[in-house]
Amino acid sequence: MVSRRRVLKTGLTTAAAVSGTAAALLPVATAGHGTGPGSDKGQTPLAQGPALFDEVYRGRRIEGYHAPDDPAGVAVLVDGRRLSLMRRVDGSYISMANHFQPFMSPVETARAAVDAIGRAPLSEAAAVMNHH
């Protein structure tokens, strides 16, 4: 037999879990879908100045901008979505798409990420969560 206390406890626990999940996912749900640092949506706030590179590679648009406040020093976008880069001690770069292979430039890293992810879009959650 199910008691009223158990029903209330289960209901309150469920409500708390749903509320917490909704609060945690709010930044991801409200993230924009833009085309790069010049647009209102999907703007990379750390990017500044003209593009270091802007090309179409295997049907995907890859862009790179100076980002002095970012530890990597560069903001890279694939189809308008942020690709998190990390700069290694030796000056090479790795990305979230290919952690184990370093590349000597951000454009090489972006191309390798496109090779690794294929036609899949970059995750907006990763861009929000991996923002430095």
N, C-alpha and C positions, 0 to 999 in steps of 0.2 A: 504494500500500500504506500502510495506517495503522500507525504505530508505537505501541508501548506508551507511550512518552513523550508523544506527542500526545494519546492517550486520557486519560492521567492529568492532563495539563495542562488539557484541556477539562473534565474532571470536577471538578477543584478550582476552576476559574474559575466554573463553574455553581453549585457549592455555596456559594462566597463571595457570589455575586450573590443567590442565594435567601436566605441568612442576613441579608445587609444589608437587603434589601427587607423581610423579616419584622420586623427590628428597627425599621426606620423606620415601618412601618405599625402597630406594636403599640399606640400611643396611640389611633389611629383605631379599631382593632378592639375595644378595651376601653371605648370611650366609651359612656356610658349613653343610654337613650332615656327621658327623663322628661317631666314636664309643667310644669316651671318651677322657680324658685328654692326653693319649699317642699318639693320632693321629693328623695329620695336620688339618684335617677338623673337625669341631665341638669341637675344643679344648676349654676347660674352662680355661682361663688364670689365674684365681685365685686359681685353684686347685694345690696342691703341695704334693709330697711324695706318699707313697703307699696308696692303697685303705683302707678306714676304713671298708667298706663292699663292696662286689661285689657278687651279687646273682641273680638268676632267680626266680621271684615271679609271679605266674600266667601267665607264658609265656613271661614276660617282664623282661629285664635286668635292674636291679637297681644298681647304683654305688654311693659311697660317698667318698669324698676326703677332706682332710684338706684344708681350704681356709682362711688363716689368715687375708686377706684384706677384706673379706666379713663380714658384720655385724653378720650373722648367724654363721660364723666360719667354715662352711662346704659347699661344692658344691655337689649337688645331681644331677645325670643324670638318666633319664629313657629312655632306648633304645638310648643312646647317646645324648639326648636332655636335656637341663638344666631345672630342676624343681626349681623354686624360693622358697626358704625357708625363714621364718622369725623366729627369736628367740624372745620369749616373756620374760617379766621381771622375771617370775617365773622359767625360764630355759627350759621351754617346747618349742616345735616347732609347727608352722602351715605352710601350703603350699598354693600356689595359687589354688590348686585343692580342698582344704578343709579348708576354712578360719575359720570356727567356731568350730572346734574340735582340741584341742591341743594334742600333743603326746610327750612323754618323751625323744625320741631319733630320730635322723634323719632317721634311717632305718624304724622305725615304721611309721613315717610321709610319707616316700616314698611308703611303702606298702599300706597305706591308700589312697594315691593319685592314685595308680594303681587301687585300688578297685573303686575309684570314677570315673576315666576316662575310665575304661574298656579297649577296644581295640583301642580307639581313640589316635592318636599321639599327643604329646605335641606340642603346637604352637611355631614355630620359632620366630614369632613376639613377643610373650610373653617373650621369653628368652632374646631377644634383648632389649625390652622396660623395663623389670623388672630387668635388670642388676644393681646391687647396686653400 
